[in-house]
Amino acid sequence: MAMAASSVASSILLSLSSSSSPFLSSASASFLPSSTSSSPRVSVAAAAGRQRAAAVSVLRALRAEAATLPVLNFTGEKVGEVALDLKSAPPSTARAVVHRALITDRQNKRRGTASTLTRGEVRGGGRKPYQQKKTGKARRGSNRTPLRPGGGVIFGPKPRDWSIKINRKEKRLAISTALASAAADAFVVEEFDEAFAAGPKTRDFVAALQRWGLDPKEKAMFFATDFADNVRLSGRNIGSLKMLTPRTLNLYDILDARKLFFTPAAIDYLNSRYGATVFDEYEDDTDGEEDGEEEAEEVQEEEASAEEAAQGIFFQCSRAALEFATRNDLPLDFWRDYGSDEAEDTEADSNT
């Protein structure tokens, strides 16, 4: 639910930032003079301010998970440390975010091609196997009835689309949350392409994993921006190791791995793509309700000017107004002062 609130908050902020002036057009105003009343758009603007404040609070609920990972060389010695600063969902909703993304990822991989034949699709069965009566057996209309072997299938599977939708930002947040939670079992390994310059060697790769603290029976994930050909060939035959690149990084392999290994370039990539993002445009916007009130006042002023313009257009185009001006020797643009003298004219007409 918190992720849905975050999606709603993002849509609210997007609509507020991309919306045009709250005054739509003078064509939407009535051309007949009427008293200015409180417009529903005023309350909408005030509500938008409150929603904007709520959206900011939801976005600020996303917190940064900073971790320090040890840097190992090819021989397994620690040579330094590097920071992994990723954006993470709040602890109260992290499990739900990751679970939803995982279910979506697994379900979208279903092909949905299973198909069975009903009794109307199975070949044969057009002739009645025996007469209706006088046999002592149950009546049969076809040999392809689902009650007999070789017959159709009742309510069997048919091809269908199992895919479900997930927001791109929600999926990205789930991956960054999973990576942040696995930082305790993550290590950074210096580039070791030169160790396999002579050719691919799976045995040397397994020995290196053991030096890095990985049990050969444990599942592991090795993430790099790119693998040299000899390194990729050396590790692809290890059943417990997943070698991933930015194109193949997925949530399931992150959660399934017991230990995670990264290259320095991969850490830079993760910090740039999944790192903590500062919402500069909303950082100082804590007075959402005040902004809503200011927008409401602007709407009132613009609607008042629109109504005044509508009154002028009405009297300018009205035949009665032209006749009135001719009969009373008034200039044709007398309607410009109508808004200010409306009360006096009404009182004079009532006296006459």
N, C-alpha and C positions, 0 to 999 in steps of 0.2 A: 504494500500500500504506500509505503514511503517512496518507492521508486515511481509509482504512478503520480504521487504528489509532486515529485521532482520533475516529471515529464510535463505535468500541468503548469508548474511554475515556469519551466523553460518556454512553453508555448505562450504564457502570459507575457513574459519579458520580451519575447520576440515580437508579439503583436503590438506591445506598447512602443517598442523601439522603431518599428517599421510603419506605424500608423501615421496617416497624414493629419492635417489640422482637424480638430474636433468639429469645426464648422464644415458641414458637407457642401451645401449649395443653397443659394437663396431660392432656387426653384422648389426646394422642399418646404419653404415657408408659405403660409396662406397669403393670398393677395388681398384678402378681406381684412380690414383693421379689426384687431381684437385685443383684449387686455392681456398683458404679459403675465403668464402664470409660470409656476415652477415647472420646468421641463424635466421629463424623466431622464434626459441625457445628463442632467446635472447630478442626479443620484448615481447614474452609471459611472460618471467620471470619479465621484467620490469613492464608489466601490472599487473602481480600478486601482485607486491609490492604495486602498487597504490590501487588495490582492497582490499588488506589487511589493508591499512590505512583507507579506507572507512568503512571496516567492523568493525574496532575498534571504529570509531566514532559512528556507529549505535549501537553497544553494550553499549557504554557509555551513549547513550541517555536514557537507562533504569535507572531510578532513584529510590532511596529508599524513601519510605513514612514512616517516623517514627511517631508514635502516642503514647500518654500516656493514658492508660485506667484506670479508677477507679476500685479498688477492694472492693467488698461488701461482707459482711458476710450474714448468712442466715436470720438475722433479718432486713437487709437492710441498715446497717450502713457502712459507708466508713472506711476501715481499712488500706488502702494503695493504691499504684499505681504500674502499671507494664507497660513496654514498648512493643509495637507491631511494629516491624521494618520489613516491607514487601517491596518487589520489586514491582514497579508500572510502567506502561507504561507512556510515555510522555503525557501531557494533550491534545496535538493536535491529538493523535491517540488512546487515551484510550477508547473513545466511540466505535470506529470501532473494536478494539480488543475484547471488551466485547460483542458487538453485534454479531460478527462473531461466537464467542464461544457459545453464547446463542442459536443462530439459529441452529448451528450444534448439540447442545445437544438436543434441542427440536425435530429436524428433525430425528435424529437417534433413537428416541423413537417411531417413526411411524412404525406400523407393516407392512403396505402395503399389507394386505390380502384381501382387497375389490375386489370382482370379480362378474362380470355380465355375462349373456349368450347372445351370438349373435344369429341371426336368424338361423344359422347353428348348434347351440348347444342346442336350445330349443327343448324339446320333442314334437314330432308330426309335423304336417304341411307338410307331404309328398304328400298328395292328393290335386289336384287342387280343390278349393272350388266350383267353377261353371265354366261353359264353357266360352270361351274367348269372344264370341260375342252373340248378340241377347238377352241380358238380360237388357240392358239399364244401367247397372252399370259399374263402373270402373273395368278394368281387374285385376284379382288377380291370383297369381300363388301359394300362400301358405297362410294358416291361421296364420302362425307365422311371418308374415312380421312386421317390426317395426312400421308400421302405424296402427296396430290393437292391441287392448288389449290382453295381453297374448303372444305377440310376442317378438322377440329379442330386445336387446338394441343397439342403434347405438352409437358407440364410448364410450361405458361404461368403468368403471374402471376395470383394470386387476391387478393381483398381481405384485408388483414391489418392488425394493429395493430403499428406500428413503435415505439411509445413505450417508453421505458425510464425507470426511476426514478432520481432523484438526491436526496440529502438536502438539505433546505432550507438548512441551515447550510453544507453543502459548496458549494452553488451561490452563496450569498452570499459565501463566502470566495474563490471564483474571481473574482467580479466585483470585489471589493475588491483582490485581487492584481493583476488586470489594470489597474485604475485607478492603483494605486501604481506599477506598472512604466511607465505612460505619463505620469507626472507631469512628466518632462523636456520633453514636448511639449504641456503643458497651460497654459492661460491663463485668468485670471478677468477678465471684462468687466463693467464697471459697467452698471447698468440704463439702457437707452436707449430705453424706450418712447416718450418724448417726441419722439424724432427721427422717428418714423413716425406722429405724431399726426394729420398731415394726410391720411394714407392709405398704403396699401401701395405699396412701390416696390422691386422686385427689384434694380434697378440700384444703388440706394443701399446695399442690403444687401451686394451683391457688392463694392462699393467699400470698405465697412467691413471685410469679411473680408480684403481686400488690405492695408488699413492695419494690421490685426492680425497680419500676417505670413503669410497663407495664400495659396498659389498657387491660382488658380482651377481648375487641373487636379487638385489634390490633394484627397483625401477628408478630410472633417472631420466632427466631431460637436459639436453645440451642446446642452448639457444645462442645463435650467432647471426650477424647480419649476412654473412656469406661463408661457405665452407670451401676450402681448397679441394680439388678433386681427390687427391690422395687421402685427405682427412675424411672426406665423405665416404670413400670406398672402405676405409679402415673401420669406420663405425657403423656402417649400415647393416653388417652381419651380426651385430650384438642385439639379441632379442629384447633385452631389458632396457635398452637405450633408445630414446627418441631424439633425433637431431632435427631441430626446427629452425626455420628462418622467419622473418617478419611475414612472409606470405602464408606460412603454414602454422603460425602460432595459434593455438586454440586452448579453450578453457579445460577441456577434458584431460589433455596430456599434462597440464599444469597441476591439476588436482591429483592425477594418478601417479605422479612422480614422487619418490621418496626424497630425492635430492635434486637440486637444480644447479646447473653450471652455466655461466655466461662468459662472454668475452668482453673486454673493455668497450669495444664498439657497440656491443649489444646493450650494455648499461646506458650508454649515451642515447641510444635509440629509445629505450624504455622511458628514460627521464624526459625526453622530448615529446613522446607521444602519449604516455600515460602519467606524466608527472602532475604535480599539484598545480592547478591553474588558478591564477588570481583574477577575480572578476573586477577589473579596474573600474568598469563603468558603473558597477553597483556597490563598490566598496564603501563609498561615502553616502550612499542613499539609504539612510536609516529613517527618514521622515516621510514614509510613503503616504501617510494619511494627510500630512500638510500639503504634499504635492497634489494629492487628489482634490483638496479644497481649492488650491490655486487654479487647477484645471477647471473646476466647477465654476469659479468666478469668471474665468475667461469665456467659458461657454455661455454664461448669462449675458455678458457684455456683447458677444458676437451675435447672439440671438436677438438681443434688443435692437442692435443696428440693422439686422436682417429684417426685423418686423417693420422698422421705420422705413427702410427702402421698399418693402412690399407695399406699404400704405401709399408711398409716393407713386409707385408704378400703377397702382390701382386707380388713383385719382387722375393721373396723367392720361391713362388710356380710357377712362370712363367718359361716355358721351354726356352723361348727366353733369359731370364736372365741367366739361367744356361749355355746355349750355348755361350752367350757373355762372361761369366766368363772364360769358357774353352778356347775360341779363343784368349783371351787377357791375359791369364795366371794370372787371378785375383782370389783371394780367394772367396769361395762360399758365404761368408757373406759380400761381398762387398756392398750389398744393404743397410747395416746399415749407410753408409756414403752418400747414394744417396740423401737424403733430403738436405744436406749441399752443395754437389758438383753438384747438378742438373744443375745449370746455367753454370758452367764451362764445364761440359760434353757436353751440348748442343752447346756451342760455338765451342768446339774442333771438334765436328762432322760436323758442318757447314763448317769449314775451310777445312777439308779433303774431 
